[in-house]
Amino acid sequence: MSDDWTKRATNILRELHAAETELIGRGVILTDGKAGTVDHVFLDEVHGLRISIGGHDGKWPISTLKLLDSGFAR
């Protein structure tokens, strides 16, 4: 049984790392009009993935992303 938990935990951490790689440094606009560059990606046990944006205090659920830059300059 503990092997199942290990696999689940590993998958969660793998997806968190993938989200960090994809989002950190990218420009975003949130549904409330805040805009900036993603500084951090957090895993919240209630809301799932949350992001922080440079120049703004707070953390927002990933679901509030309205627009993500194309990332072609990466």
PyMOL Python script that loads the backbone (N, CA, C, O; Angstrom):
from pymol import cmd

cmd.read_pdbstr("""\
ATOM      1  N   MET A   1       0.820  -1.187   0.000  1.00  0.00           N
ATOM      2  CA  MET A   1       0.000   0.000   0.000  1.00  0.00           C
ATOM      3  C   MET A   1       0.865   1.252   0.000  1.00  0.00           C
ATOM      4  O   MET A   1       0.540   2.217  -0.693  1.00  0.00           O
ATOM      5  N   SER A   2       1.961   1.264   0.760  1.00  0.00           N
ATOM      6  CA  SER A   2       2.802   2.458   0.807  1.00  0.00           C
ATOM      7  C   SER A   2       3.432   2.744  -0.553  1.00  0.00           C
ATOM      8  O   SER A   2       3.757   3.891  -0.861  1.00  0.00           O
ATOM      9  N   ASP A   3       3.604   1.702  -1.366  1.00  0.00           N
ATOM     10  CA  ASP A   3       4.143   1.900  -2.703  1.00  0.00           C
ATOM     11  C   ASP A   3       3.185   2.738  -3.547  1.00  0.00           C
ATOM     12  O   ASP A   3       3.632   3.569  -4.338  1.00  0.00           O
ATOM     13  N   ASP A   4       1.863   2.532  -3.390  1.00  0.00           N
ATOM     14  CA  ASP A   4       0.872   3.344  -4.098  1.00  0.00           C
ATOM     15  C   ASP A   4       0.985   4.808  -3.696  1.00  0.00           C
ATOM     16  O   ASP A   4       0.927   5.698  -4.545  1.00  0.00           O
ATOM     17  N   TRP A   5       1.147   5.056  -2.397  1.00  0.00           N
ATOM     18  CA  TRP A   5       1.277   6.437  -1.909  1.00  0.00           C
ATOM     19  C   TRP A   5       2.548   7.079  -2.454  1.00  0.00           C
ATOM     20  O   TRP A   5       2.551   8.258  -2.806  1.00  0.00           O
ATOM     21  N   THR A   6       3.610   6.313  -2.522  1.00  0.00           N
ATOM     22  CA  THR A   6       4.871   6.831  -3.050  1.00  0.00           C
ATOM     23  C   THR A   6       4.709   7.224  -4.510  1.00  0.00           C
ATOM     24  O   THR A   6       5.191   8.278  -4.925  1.00  0.00           O
ATOM     25  N   LYS A   7       4.038   6.392  -5.287  1.00  0.00           N
ATOM     26  CA  LYS A   7       3.804   6.700  -6.699  1.00  0.00           C
ATOM     27  C   LYS A   7       2.945   7.948  -6.847  1.00  0.00           C
ATOM     28  O   LYS A   7       3.230   8.799  -7.690  1.00  0.00           O
ATOM     29  N   ARG A   8       1.901   8.065  -6.041  1.00  0.00           N
ATOM     30  CA  ARG A   8       1.034   9.250  -6.107  1.00  0.00           C
ATOM     31  C   ARG A   8       1.802  10.511  -5.749  1.00  0.00           C
ATOM     32  O   ARG A   8       1.700  11.528  -6.435  1.00  0.00           O
ATOM     33  N   ALA A   9       2.573  10.439  -4.670  1.00  0.00           N
ATOM     34  CA  ALA A   9       3.356  11.600  -4.243  1.00  0.00           C
ATOM     35  C   ALA A   9       4.374  11.993  -5.314  1.00  0.00           C
ATOM     36  O   ALA A   9       4.576  13.177  -5.581  1.00  0.00           O
ATOM     37  N   THR A  10       5.003  11.007  -5.915  1.00  0.00           N
ATOM     38  CA  THR A  10       5.971  11.274  -6.972  1.00  0.00           C
ATOM     39  C   THR A  10       5.297  11.938  -8.161  1.00  0.00           C
ATOM     40  O   THR A  10       5.852  12.874  -8.737  1.00  0.00           O
ATOM     41  N   ASN A  11       4.111  11.472  -8.539  1.00  0.00           N
ATOM     42  CA  ASN A  11       3.378  12.079  -9.653  1.00  0.00           C
ATOM     43  C   ASN A  11       2.997  13.523  -9.350  1.00  0.00           C
ATOM     44  O   ASN A  11       3.107  14.389 -10.218  1.00  0.00           O
ATOM     45  N   ILE A  12       2.553  13.785  -8.130  1.00  0.00           N
ATOM     46  CA  ILE A  12       2.184  15.150  -7.742  1.00  0.00           C
ATOM     47  C   ILE A  12       3.400  16.069  -7.838  1.00  0.00           C
ATOM     48  O   ILE A  12       3.310  17.165  -8.392  1.00  0.00           O
ATOM     49  N   LEU A  13       4.524  15.626  -7.305  1.00  0.00           N
ATOM     50  CA  LEU A  13       5.736  16.448  -7.355  1.00  0.00           C
ATOM     51  C   LEU A  13       6.232  16.639  -8.785  1.00  0.00           C
ATOM     52  O   LEU A  13       6.738  17.708  -9.128  1.00  0.00           O
ATOM     53  N   ARG A  14       6.090  15.619  -9.612  1.00  0.00           N
ATOM     54  CA  ARG A  14       6.477  15.725 -11.019  1.00  0.00           C
ATOM     55  C   ARG A  14       5.631  16.784 -11.727  1.00  0.00           C
ATOM     56  O   ARG A  14       6.156  17.596 -12.488  1.00  0.00           O
ATOM     57  N   GLU A  15       4.322  16.772 -11.472  1.00  0.00           N
ATOM     58  CA  GLU A  15       3.430  17.757 -12.094  1.00  0.00           C
ATOM     59  C   GLU A  15       3.692  19.167 -11.564  1.00  0.00           C
ATOM     60  O   GLU A  15       3.616  20.134 -12.322  1.00  0.00           O
ATOM     61  N   LEU A  16       3.999  19.294 -10.277  1.00  0.00           N
ATOM     62  CA  LEU A  16       4.340  20.598  -9.710  1.00  0.00           C
ATOM     63  C   LEU A  16       5.591  21.145 -10.393  1.00  0.00           C
ATOM     64  O   LEU A  16       5.637  22.318 -10.766  1.00  0.00           O
ATOM     65  N   HIS A  17       6.594  20.305 -10.555  1.00  0.00           N
ATOM     66  CA  HIS A  17       7.826  20.735 -11.221  1.00  0.00           C
ATOM     67  C   HIS A  17       7.539  21.146 -12.670  1.00  0.00           C
ATOM     68  O   HIS A  17       8.088  22.140 -13.147  1.00  0.00           O
ATOM     69  N   ALA A  18       6.696  20.402 -13.366  1.00  0.00           N
ATOM     70  CA  ALA A  18       6.341  20.743 -14.747  1.00  0.00           C
ATOM     71  C   ALA A  18       5.633  22.096 -14.803  1.00  0.00           C
ATOM     72  O   ALA A  18       5.895  22.898 -15.700  1.00  0.00           O
ATOM     73  N   ALA A  19       4.737  22.352 -13.847  1.00  0.00           N
ATOM     74  CA  ALA A  19       4.037  23.641 -13.797  1.00  0.00           C
ATOM     75  C   ALA A  19       5.020  24.774 -13.525  1.00  0.00           C
ATOM     76  O   ALA A  19       4.919  25.841 -14.131  1.00  0.00           O
ATOM     77  N   GLU A  20       5.968  24.553 -12.620  1.00  0.00           N
ATOM     78  CA  GLU A  20       6.987  25.573 -12.339  1.00  0.00           C
ATOM     79  C   GLU A  20       7.793  25.879 -13.596  1.00  0.00           C
ATOM     80  O   GLU A  20       8.025  27.043 -13.924  1.00  0.00           O
ATOM     81  N   THR A  21       8.211  24.847 -14.287  1.00  0.00           N
ATOM     82  CA  THR A  21       8.998  25.016 -15.504  1.00  0.00           C
ATOM     83  C   THR A  21       8.216  25.788 -16.559  1.00  0.00           C
ATOM     84  O   THR A  21       8.774  26.645 -17.245  1.00  0.00           O
ATOM     85  N   GLU A  22       6.939  25.492 -16.690  1.00  0.00           N
ATOM     86  CA  GLU A  22       6.106  26.124 -17.706  1.00  0.00           C
ATOM     87  C   GLU A  22       5.724  27.556 -17.354  1.00  0.00           C
ATOM     88  O   GLU A  22       5.618  28.392 -18.252  1.00  0.00           O
ATOM     89  N   LEU A  23       5.514  27.866 -16.076  1.00  0.00           N
ATOM     90  CA  LEU A  23       4.929  29.148 -15.700  1.00  0.00           C
ATOM     91  C   LEU A  23       5.900  30.200 -15.172  1.00  0.00           C
ATOM     92  O   LEU A  23       5.721  31.384 -15.456  1.00  0.00           O
ATOM     93  N   ILE A  24       6.916  29.807 -14.418  1.00  0.00           N
ATOM     94  CA  ILE A  24       7.801  30.798 -13.798  1.00  0.00           C
ATOM     95  C   ILE A  24       8.513  31.609 -14.881  1.00  0.00           C
ATOM     96  O   ILE A  24       9.119  31.063 -15.803  1.00  0.00           O
ATOM     97  N   GLY A  25       8.417  32.929 -14.733  1.00  0.00           N
ATOM     98  CA  GLY A  25       9.024  33.843 -15.689  1.00  0.00           C
ATOM     99  C   GLY A  25       8.113  34.252 -16.831  1.00  0.00           C
ATOM    100  O   GLY A  25       8.474  35.123 -17.623  1.00  0.00           O
ATOM    101  N   ARG A  26       6.951  33.649 -16.932  1.00  0.00           N
ATOM    102  CA  ARG A  26       6.003  33.976 -18.004  1.00  0.00           C
ATOM    103  C   ARG A  26       5.098  35.116 -17.583  1.00  0.00           C
ATOM    104  O   ARG A  26       4.737  35.231 -16.412  1.00  0.00           O
ATOM    105  N   GLY A  27       4.736  35.949 -18.524  1.00  0.00           N
ATOM    106  CA  GLY A  27       3.792  37.027 -18.279  1.00  0.00           C
ATOM    107  C   GLY A  27       2.376  36.490 -18.239  1.00  0.00           C
ATOM    108  O   GLY A  27       2.005  35.631 -19.039  1.00  0.00           O
ATOM    109  N   VAL A  28       1.583  37.000 -17.300  1.00  0.00           N
ATOM    110  CA  VAL A  28       0.198  36.553 -17.167  1.00  0.00           C
ATOM    111  C   VAL A  28      -0.722  37.739 -16.891  1.00  0.00           C
ATOM    112  O   VAL A  28      -0.292  38.788 -16.412  1.00  0.00           O
ATOM    113  N   ILE A  29      -1.978  37.545 -17.203  1.00  0.00           N
ATOM    114  CA  ILE A  29      -3.046  38.450 -16.796  1.00  0.00           C
ATOM    115  C   ILE A  29      -4.076  37.595 -16.083  1.00  0.00           C
ATOM    116  O   ILE A  29      -4.488  36.552 -16.591  1.00  0.00           O
ATOM    117  N   LEU A  30      -4.496  38.043 -14.895  1.00  0.00           N
ATOM    118  CA  LEU A  30      -5.497  37.319 -14.122  1.00  0.00           C
ATOM    119  C   LEU A  30      -6.887  37.842 -14.447  1.00  0.00           C
ATOM    120  O   LEU A  30      -7.030  38.911 -15.040  1.00  0.00           O
ATOM    121  N   THR A  31      -7.899  37.100 -14.062  1.00  0.00           N
ATOM    122  CA  THR A  31      -9.279  37.490 -14.336  1.00  0.00           C
ATOM    123  C   THR A  31      -9.661  38.790 -13.650  1.00  0.00           C
ATOM    124  O   THR A  31     -10.600  39.454 -14.089  1.00  0.00           O
ATOM    125  N   ASP A  32      -8.954  39.180 -12.573  1.00  0.00           N
ATOM    126  CA  ASP A  32      -9.267  40.444 -11.893  1.00  0.00           C
ATOM    127  C   ASP A  32      -8.462  41.617 -12.458  1.00  0.00           C
ATOM    128  O   ASP A  32      -8.518  42.719 -11.912  1.00  0.00           O
ATOM    129  N   GLY A  33      -7.715  41.395 -13.543  1.00  0.00           N
ATOM    130  CA  GLY A  33      -6.975  42.459 -14.208  1.00  0.00           C
ATOM    131  C   GLY A  33      -5.531  42.617 -13.770  1.00  0.00           C
ATOM    132  O   GLY A  33      -4.784  43.369 -14.397  1.00  0.00           O
ATOM    133  N   LYS A  34      -5.120  41.942 -12.728  1.00  0.00           N
ATOM    134  CA  LYS A  34      -3.718  42.015 -12.306  1.00  0.00           C
ATOM    135  C   LYS A  34      -2.858  41.374 -13.395  1.00  0.00           C
ATOM    136  O   LYS A  34      -3.236  40.378 -14.011  1.00  0.00           O
ATOM    137  N   ALA A  35      -1.688  41.981 -13.610  1.00  0.00           N
ATOM    138  CA  ALA A  35      -0.788  41.455 -14.634  1.00  0.00           C
ATOM    139  C   ALA A  35       0.639  41.507 -14.118  1.00  0.00           C
ATOM    140  O   ALA A  35       0.976  42.339 -13.275  1.00  0.00           O
ATOM    141  N   GLY A  36       1.459  40.628 -14.622  1.00  0.00           N
ATOM    142  CA  GLY A  36       2.863  40.600 -14.240  1.00  0.00           C
ATOM    143  C   GLY A  36       3.494  39.287 -14.640  1.00  0.00           C
ATOM    144  O   GLY A  36       2.972  38.551 -15.477  1.00  0.00           O
ATOM    145  N   THR A  37       4.616  39.014 -14.029  1.00  0.00           N
ATOM    146  CA  THR A  37       5.382  37.806 -14.306  1.00  0.00           C
ATOM    147  C   THR A  37       5.259  36.843 -13.136  1.00  0.00           C
ATOM    148  O   THR A  37       5.373  37.243 -11.977  1.00  0.00           O
ATOM    149  N   VAL A  38       5.028  35.586 -13.441  1.00  0.00           N
ATOM    150  CA  VAL A  38       4.901  34.570 -12.392  1.00  0.00           C
ATOM    151  C   VAL A  38       6.246  34.403 -11.691  1.00  0.00           C
ATOM    152  O   VAL A  38       7.262  34.118 -12.325  1.00  0.00           O
ATOM    153  N   ASP A  39       6.232  34.588 -10.362  1.00  0.00           N
ATOM    154  CA  ASP A  39       7.441  34.431  -9.547  1.00  0.00           C
ATOM    155  C   ASP A  39       7.562  33.030  -8.968  1.00  0.00           C
ATOM    156  O   ASP A  39       8.641  32.437  -8.973  1.00  0.00           O
ATOM    157  N   HIS A  40       6.445  32.505  -8.468  1.00  0.00           N
ATOM    158  CA  HIS A  40       6.459  31.207  -7.783  1.00  0.00           C
ATOM    159  C   HIS A  40       5.184  30.436  -8.107  1.00  0.00           C
ATOM    160  O   HIS A  40       4.144  31.020  -8.415  1.00  0.00           O
ATOM    161  N   VAL A  41       5.289  29.122  -8.031  1.00  0.00           N
ATOM    162  CA  VAL A  41       4.133  28.230  -8.129  1.00  0.00           C
ATOM    163  C   VAL A  41       4.092  27.450  -6.822  1.00  0.00           C
ATOM    164  O   VAL A  41       5.103  26.901  -6.383  1.00  0.00           O
ATOM    165  N   PHE A  42       2.922  27.407  -6.208  1.00  0.00           N
ATOM    166  CA  PHE A  42       2.751  26.749  -4.915  1.00  0.00           C
ATOM    167  C   PHE A  42       1.711  25.644  -5.038  1.00  0.00           C
ATOM    168  O   PHE A  42       0.812  25.718  -5.875  1.00  0.00           O
ATOM    169  N   LEU A  43       1.835  24.631  -4.210  1.00  0.00           N
ATOM    170  CA  LEU A  43       0.826  23.584  -4.111  1.00  0.00           C
ATOM    171  C   LEU A  43       0.054  23.825  -2.827  1.00  0.00           C
ATOM    172  O   LEU A  43       0.615  23.759  -1.734  1.00  0.00           O
ATOM    173  N   ASP A  44      -1.233  24.104  -2.963  1.00  0.00           N
ATOM    174  CA  ASP A  44      -2.111  24.416  -1.835  1.00  0.00           C
ATOM    175  C   ASP A  44      -3.086  23.255  -1.677  1.00  0.00           C
ATOM    176  O   ASP A  44      -3.736  22.857  -2.643  1.00  0.00           O
ATOM    177  N   GLU A  45      -3.192  22.714  -0.474  1.00  0.00           N
ATOM    178  CA  GLU A  45      -4.042  21.538  -0.264  1.00  0.00           C
ATOM    179  C   GLU A  45      -5.522  21.816  -0.477  1.00  0.00           C
ATOM    180  O   GLU A  45      -6.299  20.884  -0.681  1.00  0.00           O
ATOM    181  N   VAL A  46      -5.926  23.085  -0.433  1.00  0.00           N
ATOM    182  CA  VAL A  46      -7.332  23.438  -0.639  1.00  0.00           C
ATOM    183  C   VAL A  46      -7.603  23.836  -2.088  1.00  0.00           C
ATOM    184  O   VAL A  46      -8.593  23.405  -2.680  1.00  0.00           O
ATOM    185  N   HIS A  47      -6.720  24.661  -2.659  1.00  0.00           N
ATOM    186  CA  HIS A  47      -6.962  25.232  -3.981  1.00  0.00           C
ATOM    187  C   HIS A  47      -6.165  24.585  -5.107  1.00  0.00           C
ATOM    188  O   HIS A  47      -6.367  24.924  -6.273  1.00  0.00           O
ATOM    189  N   GLY A  48      -5.282  23.680  -4.788  1.00  0.00           N
ATOM    190  CA  GLY A  48      -4.436  23.095  -5.821  1.00  0.00           C
ATOM    191  C   GLY A  48      -3.268  24.014  -6.121  1.00  0.00           C
ATOM    192  O   GLY A  48      -2.624  24.518  -5.201  1.00  0.00           O
ATOM    193  N   LEU A  49      -2.987  24.237  -7.394  1.00  0.00           N
ATOM    194  CA  LEU A  49      -1.876  25.110  -7.759  1.00  0.00           C
ATOM    195  C   LEU A  49      -2.251  26.570  -7.576  1.00  0.00           C
ATOM    196  O   LEU A  49      -3.348  27.001  -7.930  1.00  0.00           O
ATOM    197  N   ARG A  50      -1.305  27.325  -7.009  1.00  0.00           N
ATOM    198  CA  ARG A  50      -1.464  28.769  -6.842  1.00  0.00           C
ATOM    199  C   ARG A  50      -0.190  29.421  -7.364  1.00  0.00           C
ATOM    200  O   ARG A  50       0.880  28.812  -7.359  1.00  0.00           O
ATOM    201  N   ILE A  51      -0.319  30.669  -7.814  1.00  0.00           N
ATOM    202  CA  ILE A  51       0.835  31.400  -8.320  1.00  0.00           C
ATOM    203  C   ILE A  51       0.977  32.720  -7.584  1.00  0.00           C
ATOM    204  O   ILE A  51       0.002  33.269  -7.072  1.00  0.00           O
ATOM    205  N   SER A  52       2.202  33.219  -7.539  1.00  0.00           N
ATOM    206  CA  SER A  52       2.435  34.584  -7.086  1.00  0.00           C
ATOM    207  C   SER A  52       3.002  35.350  -8.271  1.00  0.00           C
ATOM    208  O   SER A  52       3.692  34.795  -9.126  1.00  0.00           O
ATOM    209  N   ILE A  53       2.689  36.652  -8.298  1.00  0.00           N
ATOM    210  CA  ILE A  53       3.070  37.499  -9.414  1.00  0.00           C
ATOM    211  C   ILE A  53       3.927  38.638  -8.883  1.00  0.00           C
ATOM    212  O   ILE A  53       3.582  39.270  -7.884  1.00  0.00           O
ATOM    213  N   GLY A  54       5.029  38.896  -9.543  1.00  0.00           N
ATOM    214  CA  GLY A  54       5.914  39.977  -9.135  1.00  0.00           C
ATOM    215  C   GLY A  54       5.185  41.307  -9.084  1.00  0.00           C
ATOM    216  O   GLY A  54       4.437  41.647 -10.001  1.00  0.00           O
ATOM    217  N   GLY A  55       5.403  42.064  -8.005  1.00  0.00           N
ATOM    218  CA  GLY A  55       4.791  43.372  -7.850  1.00  0.00           C
ATOM    219  C   GLY A  55       3.418  43.360  -7.221  1.00  0.00           C
ATOM    220  O   GLY A  55       2.837  44.421  -6.995  1.00  0.00           O
ATOM    221  N   HIS A  56       2.882  42.183  -6.931  1.00  0.00           N
ATOM    222  CA  HIS A  56       1.558  42.061  -6.312  1.00  0.00           C
ATOM    223  C   HIS A  56       1.667  41.156  -5.092  1.00  0.00           C
ATOM    224  O   HIS A  56       2.284  40.093  -5.148  1.00  0.00           O
ATOM    225  N   ASP A  57       1.064  41.586  -3.993  1.00  0.00           N
ATOM    226  CA  ASP A  57       1.033  40.757  -2.789  1.00  0.00           C
ATOM    227  C   ASP A  57      -0.065  39.719  -2.909  1.00  0.00           C
ATOM    228  O   ASP A  57      -1.175  40.035  -3.338  1.00  0.00           O
ATOM    229  N   GLY A  58       0.229  38.495  -2.537  1.00  0.00           N
ATOM    230  CA  GLY A  58      -0.776  37.442  -2.515  1.00  0.00           C
ATOM    231  C   GLY A  58      -0.440  36.285  -3.427  1.00  0.00           C
ATOM    232  O   GLY A  58       0.553  36.295  -4.154  1.00  0.00           O
ATOM    233  N   LYS A  59      -1.306  35.285  -3.363  1.00  0.00           N
ATOM    234  CA  LYS A  59      -1.211  34.082  -4.190  1.00  0.00           C
ATOM    235  C   LYS A  59      -2.592  33.849  -4.787  1.00  0.00           C
ATOM    236  O   LYS A  59      -3.603  34.039  -4.112  1.00  0.00           O
ATOM    237  N   TRP A  60      -2.638  33.438  -6.047  1.00  0.00           N
ATOM    238  CA  TRP A  60      -3.907  33.227  -6.727  1.00  0.00           C
ATOM    239  C   TRP A  60      -4.002  31.812  -7.277  1.00  0.00           C
ATOM    240  O   TRP A  60      -3.007  31.239  -7.721  1.00  0.00           O
ATOM    241  N   PRO A  61      -5.208  31.253  -7.243  1.00  0.00           N
ATOM    242  CA  PRO A  61      -5.399  29.924  -7.847  1.00  0.00           C
ATOM    243  C   PRO A  61      -5.064  29.971  -9.338  1.00  0.00           C
ATOM    244  O   PRO A  61      -5.330  30.968 -10.010  1.00  0.00           O
ATOM    245  N   ILE A  62      -4.498  28.923  -9.831  1.00  0.00           N
ATOM    246  CA  ILE A  62      -4.121  28.847 -11.237  1.00  0.00           C
ATOM    247  C   ILE A  62      -5.340  29.048 -12.140  1.00  0.00           C
ATOM    248  O   ILE A  62      -5.199  29.469 -13.289  1.00  0.00           O
ATOM    249  N   SER A  63      -6.525  28.751 -11.629  1.00  0.00           N
ATOM    250  CA  SER A  63      -7.753  28.898 -12.417  1.00  0.00           C
ATOM    251  C   SER A  63      -8.075  30.351 -12.726  1.00  0.00           C
ATOM    252  O   SER A  63      -8.922  30.615 -13.579  1.00  0.00           O
ATOM    253  N   THR A  64      -7.417  31.319 -12.049  1.00  0.00           N
ATOM    254  CA  THR A  64      -7.693  32.728 -12.323  1.00  0.00           C
ATOM    255  C   THR A  64      -6.853  33.275 -13.469  1.00  0.00           C
ATOM    256  O   THR A  64      -6.961  34.457 -13.795  1.00  0.00           O
ATOM    257  N   LEU A  65      -6.021  32.443 -14.088  1.00  0.00           N
ATOM    258  CA  LEU A  65      -5.257  32.886 -15.251  1.00  0.00           C
ATOM    259  C   LEU A  65      -6.207  33.148 -16.405  1.00  0.00           C
ATOM    260  O   LEU A  65      -6.996  32.282 -16.784  1.00  0.00           O
ATOM    261  N   LYS A  66      -6.126  34.343 -16.959  1.00  0.00           N
ATOM    262  CA  LYS A  66      -6.944  34.679 -18.113  1.00  0.00           C
ATOM    263  C   LYS A  66      -6.113  34.585 -19.388  1.00  0.00           C
ATOM    264  O   LYS A  66      -6.597  34.139 -20.428  1.00  0.00           O
ATOM    265  N   LEU A  67      -4.860  35.011 -19.293  1.00  0.00           N
ATOM    266  CA  LEU A  67      -3.996  35.037 -20.462  1.00  0.00           C
ATOM    267  C   LEU A  67      -2.570  34.731 -20.044  1.00  0.00           C
ATOM    268  O   LEU A  67      -2.081  35.251 -19.041  1.00  0.00           O
ATOM    269  N   LEU A  68      -1.917  33.899 -20.805  1.00  0.00           N
ATOM    270  CA  LEU A  68      -0.523  33.522 -20.570  1.00  0.00           C
ATOM    271  C   LEU A  68       0.251  33.899 -21.821  1.00  0.00           C
ATOM    272  O   LEU A  68      -0.168  33.569 -22.930  1.00  0.00           O
ATOM    273  N   ASP A  69       1.394  34.599 -21.655  1.00  0.00           N
ATOM    274  CA  ASP A  69       2.152  34.983 -22.848  1.00  0.00           C
ATOM    275  C   ASP A  69       2.533  33.745 -23.651  1.00  0.00           C
ATOM    276  O   ASP A  69       2.525  32.625 -23.139  1.00  0.00           O
ATOM    277  N   SER A  70       2.863  33.967 -24.906  1.00  0.00           N
ATOM    278  CA  SER A  70       3.124  32.833 -25.795  1.00  0.00           C
ATOM    279  C   SER A  70       4.398  32.085 -25.445  1.00  0.00           C
ATOM    280  O   SER A  70       4.531  30.905 -25.770  1.00  0.00           O
ATOM    281  N   GLY A  71       5.338  32.755 -24.786  1.00  0.00           N
ATOM    282  CA  GLY A  71       6.555  32.082 -24.363  1.00  0.00           C
ATOM    283  C   GLY A  71       7.539  31.813 -25.480  1.00  0.00           C
ATOM    284  O   GLY A  71       8.471  31.028 -25.306  1.00  0.00           O
ATOM    285  N   PHE A  72       7.347  32.461 -26.646  1.00  0.00           N
ATOM    286  CA  PHE A  72       8.224  32.180 -27.766  1.00  0.00           C
ATOM    287  C   PHE A  72       9.655  32.668 -27.545  1.00  0.00           C
ATOM    288  O   PHE A  72      10.568  32.225 -28.242  1.00  0.00           O
ATOM    289  N   ALA A  73       9.862  33.570 -26.589  1.00  0.00           N
ATOM    290  CA  ALA A  73      11.202  34.099 -26.333  1.00  0.00           C
ATOM    291  C   ALA A  73      11.973  33.257 -25.326  1.00  0.00           C
ATOM    292  O   ALA A  73      13.080  33.639 -24.946  1.00  0.00           O
ATOM    293  N   ARG A  74      11.450  32.163 -24.893  1.00  0.00           N
ATOM    294  CA  ARG A  74      12.088  31.346 -23.854  1.00  0.00           C
ATOM    295  C   ARG A  74      13.265  30.601 -24.388  1.00  0.00           C
ATOM    296  O   ARG A  74      13.917  29.865 -23.648  1.00  0.00           O
TER     297      ARG A  74
END
""", "prot")
cmd.dss("prot")
cmd.show_as("cartoon", "prot")
cmd.util.cbc("prot")
cmd.orient("prot")
